[in-house]
Amino acid sequence: MQPVPVPPKATMTSPLFRPLQLGPLHLPNRLVMAPMTRSRTSQPGNVPNELMATYYAQRASAGLIVAEATQISPQGQGYSFTPGIHSEAQVDGWRRVTDAVHAAGGRMVLQLWHVGRMSHGSFHADGLPVAPSALSPDAQVWVVGADGVGRMIDCPVPREMTLQDIQAVIGDFRRAAANAMRAGFDGVEIHGANGYLIDQFLRTTANHRTDAYGGGIAQRTRFAAEVAAAVASEAGVERTGMRLAPFITQRNMHCPEIIPTILHLARHLDDLGLAYLHLAEADWDDAPQIPDSFRHDLRSAYQGRLIVAGKYDAPRAEHILQQGLADLVAFGRPFIANPDLPARLAAHLPLAAFDPTTLFGGGAQGYADYAAA
């Protein structure tokens, strides 16, 4: 295993390269490798493999790696070839990955995922995904057909979850967290963003329930709060984070009440003692800007560590760290073609561009064959 690159001493004054304590984890820098779906698992069974171990170990110089979104159950799957953490084979596969990352000097948490209505009938015995309410996301997911070709396919209208369904999914999150810790992860991140199941419960545009899990803010945040408590009971609150995305409104997720809803949830997660929140910001060119007023409100509501992600470059990342509005900055696409990203940023080297045609599915090409500088 190649040694992890160390930034030049001259760059250590940059806030990106100051160490940070995250719960029990000592992070050597503030750069996080963001979770990115790459669909490289072994089939059948959506099992993490040696290729994935190589890919993540190559990027172990990140202060923290957040592994790609990983379904907590067969029901939680929405895209082809994405990994799970619900079978013994998957736990064993992920253990090979965490062993490789730790051997390379890295730290890694697993993002726990249930897609809810962002799914396709082919992943479900009855042909129907589940969601808080039977409302279409008006969106597509990547599905590999019988011909072996992956295509973007429309999501069907989901089935509304019963109270029994809700409790079953909370139990799935708990078991997934326990499995992640058995697989050697340093912690877990709950995926509560980007239009997936937890996010669907938070939004009035996706949640039309009239029971204890829908209606007012306290009801719509109940599912997220119960999932967080269940996950933390297995992983430990000091090793648990949650990703949220209040300003991302794709997939019929525009909600006029999302900001007070997120701040209410943040206060609850602060009381619970969660280690961090991961704020996913829109990363396209004309995306809405997050106002500083919200960032300050979030800082007031939640006292733990904050990670931000969303098309950051080094200057923007340094600026938000210097302002005190974030503790860590996550980089996604730059980590794909630049496995030694921290060293490149530290030395002010140009970044390589990734090949977008190799993002989903395939083998080592466009995945584990990018060279260090």
N, C-alpha and C positions, 0 to 999 in steps of 0.2 A: 504494500500500500504506500502510495506517495505521501510524503509529509504535507501537512496543511501549510499553505503559504502564509508568511507573517508579514504584515504591512511594514514599510520602512518607518524607522523611528521618527522621521521628520513629519510624518502625517499624524502622529498620535495626538496633536492638539485639536484635530477635527473631532467634533462630538460623535461622529460616526464610529470612531475607533476608541472611544472610552468604554471601559468595561462596565457591566451592569449586573446587579443581582436580581434575578427573577425567581421569586420563591427560593427553593433550594439550589437553583441553577446559577452558576457563575458564567456569565456570557462575556467573551473577550471583546466583542464589538456590538454595535447597535443595528447591524444589518441582519434582517430576517429573510430567509428564502420563503416566499409566499407559496401557499398551496396551489398547485396547478394540475389539473386533470391531464394525463398523458396517455391513458388507456394502453398500458403495456403489460398487463397481467397475463399469466399462463392460463390456458383453457383446457378442459372445463374447470369451473370453480372460482374464477376471478382471484387467482392465487398470486401474491407477490413473489418475485423470482430474482435470480442472480443478476439479471440485467438491471433491475430496479435497484438492487444493492449497490452495483457499480455506479449508477447514475447519482444516487444520493451521496455516496461516499466521496465522489468527486467534488461535491459542493459542501463538504463538511467545514470549510472555513467560515461559513455563515455563523453569526452569533447564535442563531437558532434556525433550525429547519422546521417548517410546518409541512408535514407530509400531505400529499394530495388527499382530497376528500374521499372518505372511505365509508361505504355503506355499512350500517349497523345490523342489517338484516337483508334477506332477499327482497323483501317488500320495499326497502329503502333505495333500491337501485333505479337509476334513471337513464344511464348511458351504458353502452357496451364496453366490456373489458375493464371497467373500473374495479378497484380492489374492494374486498370486504374484510371484516374483522369479526365474523360470526361463526366461522368453521375452524376446526383444529388445523387444517391445512393452511388456512390464511394466517392464523396465529404463527405457525411455524415459518411461513414465508416471510412475514414481517420481522420475525426474530432474526432472520438472516440479514435483513436490511439494517436493523438497529445495531446488530453486531458490527457490521461493516462501517457504519457511521461512527460508532463509538471508537472503533479501532483507528479511525482516521482523525480522532480528536474532536468530533462534533457532538451536538446536542440536538434532539429531535422529538417533536410531539406529533401526535396523530390527530388529524381533523375528523371528527365523527359526524356522519352525514345521513340524513334521511331526506330524499328529494321531494316527498309529498306528491303533488300533482305534476311536477316536472318529470314525467316518466312516460313510458309507452306500454301499451297493452301486452306486448310480447314478453315483458318481464313479470307478468302477474297471471296466476292461474285462472282468474275470472276475467282477465283482460282489462281490469280497471285499477289505476293507481288510487291512493287514498289522499284525502285533504280535509282541512277543517270544514269546508263547504263544497258542494258540487258545482264549482265554478271553473271554467276553462282558463288556463294561463295564456291562451292564444300564443303559444310558443312551440319550439321544436327541440328535440333531443337527438343526439348522434347514436344511431342504431346500425349495427352490422347485420346485413341480411344473409339469407342462405347462400348467396353467391360470394360471401366473404367481403363484400364492399360496404363501407360505412357511409351512411347518408343521414342528412337532417330530416326528421320525420315529425309530423304534427303530434302534439300531445292530445289524448282524448279528454273528455270531461271526466273528472274523477268521481269516486264514490265518497260521500260524506262519512267521516269517521264517527263511530259510536263512542260512548264513554268507555266501553270495554276496549275498543281499538286504541284509544288514547293511553290508557293504562298499560296496554301491551307494548306500545312504542316506548313509553318511559322505561319500562323494564328492559327493552332492547338496548336503549342507550346505556343503562346501567351495566348490562352484561358486556357491551362493547367496550366500555371504559375498563372493566376488569380484564378483558382480553388484551387490550392495548398495553396495560401494565405488565401482563404476563409475557407479552411479546417484546418487552424491553424498552418501551418508549419512556422518555423522561417526563411525559405529561400528555395531556389531551386538550384539544380545542374543539368546542361544540360549534358546528356550522349553523349559525342563526341568521344567515345573510342570503342575498342574491336570489330571492324568490323561492327558496326551498322550504321545507315543512315548517320549521320554527318561525321563519319570516312570514309564512302564510298565516299563522295564528296571530301574529302581531298586527296585521293590517286589516282595516275595515273593508278594503276592496277584495280581500281573499277570504275573510272570515265573517260570515253572516250568522253565526251561531247565536242562540238565545239562552244557552245554558251557562254553566260555570266557566266555560272556556271561550265565551264570546260576548260581545256587547261593549261594556265600558273598558277602560284601560286596564284596570285591575284584573278583569276577566281575560282579556286578550293576552296579557303577559303571564298568566298563570301557567300555561304549558311550558314556556321557556324557563320559568323559575323552577318548576318541578323537575324538568330535565336537568337543569344545572345542579340541583340538590342531589339528584340520583347519581349523576356522573361524579360529582365531587365526593360522594360517599365511598366510591371505589378508588378514584385516582388521588384523592386528597385535594382540598380547596387550593392549596399552595401549588398544585400542579395542574390546575384546570383554568382554561380560558374560554372565551366565547367570541365568535366573529359576528359583527352586526353591520348592516349596510342601509342606514336610513335614507340616504339620498339616491339610491339606485332604484328606479321605478319601472324597469323593464318587466315584461311578463305579467302585465295587468296588476302591477303592485303599487301604483300611485295611491297614496293614502294621506288625506289631509291631517290626520291625527298622529302620523308616525313619529314626529319629533318629540312631543310630550310622552308618547308611548315608550320610546327608546330611553328617555331620561328617567322615566319611572322604573323601567327594568334595570337600568344602570344603578340606581340607588339600591334596589333589592340585591343585585349581585355584589355591590359593595358591602352591604350588611352580611351577606353570606361569606365574604372574604375571598372571592375569586381572584386568582393571581393576575389576570390581565383581560382586557378587552381589545379586540382587533377590529379596527374600523376600516371596512372595505369601501374605498371611494371609487367612483366611476373613472375608468381609465381610457375613455375615447376622447378624441380631440375637442369636441364641442360639449363635453360633459358639464353638468352643473357644478359650480364651485361651492365647496363647503364653507359657510361663513364662519369667521372667527368667533362670532357670538355663540354658535353651537359648540365649537371646540372648548370654549371657556365653560359653558354650561355643563358639558360632559365631564370636564376636569372637576367641577364642583360636585357633581353627582357621584362620581366614582373616583376613589383615591388610589386604586391599584395602578399597575403599569398599563400604558396605552401603546398599542402598535397601530400605525397607519399604513395603508397600502393604496396605491393608485397612480401609476405612471410617474413615480418620483424619480428624479435624477439626483446626483450628489448635492448640487447647490440647494435644491428644494428640501432635500432630506436634512441637510445641515441647518437650514433656516428654521424648520419646524422643531427640531431638537433644541436649538438655541432659544427659541421662544418658550420652551417648556410645555408645549402643547402635545407632545408625544415623547415617549421614552425610547421607542424603537421604530425603524422604518422597514417595511417589507418590500422587496423587489421581486417581481415575477418574471416577465419575459427576459430581462437582462441576465438572469441566472441560467436561462436555457443555453445560450451560446457562449456564456462566460462562466465556466464552472469555478474559476478563481476570482469571482467578482470583487470580493473585498480587496484583494491584492491589486487588482487593476484600478479600482477607484483610488486606492491609497497612492499608487504611483502615477495617477493621472494618465493612464494608458487608454487608447481608444477601445471602444467596446465592439466586439464582433456582433454581427446581425444573425438572428436565427432564421431557419427555413420554416415558414408557416405551413407548408404542405406536409410537414412531418409531425405536427403537433399531436395528432390523435392516432393511435395504433401504429403498427409497424415494429421494427426492430431497433438496432443500435443507431442506425442512420438518423441524424437529426435529434438524437437523444443522448447517447453516451459517447459519441465520437467527436464532440467539440473539444478542442485542445486548450490547455492552459497557455497563458502568454509566455 
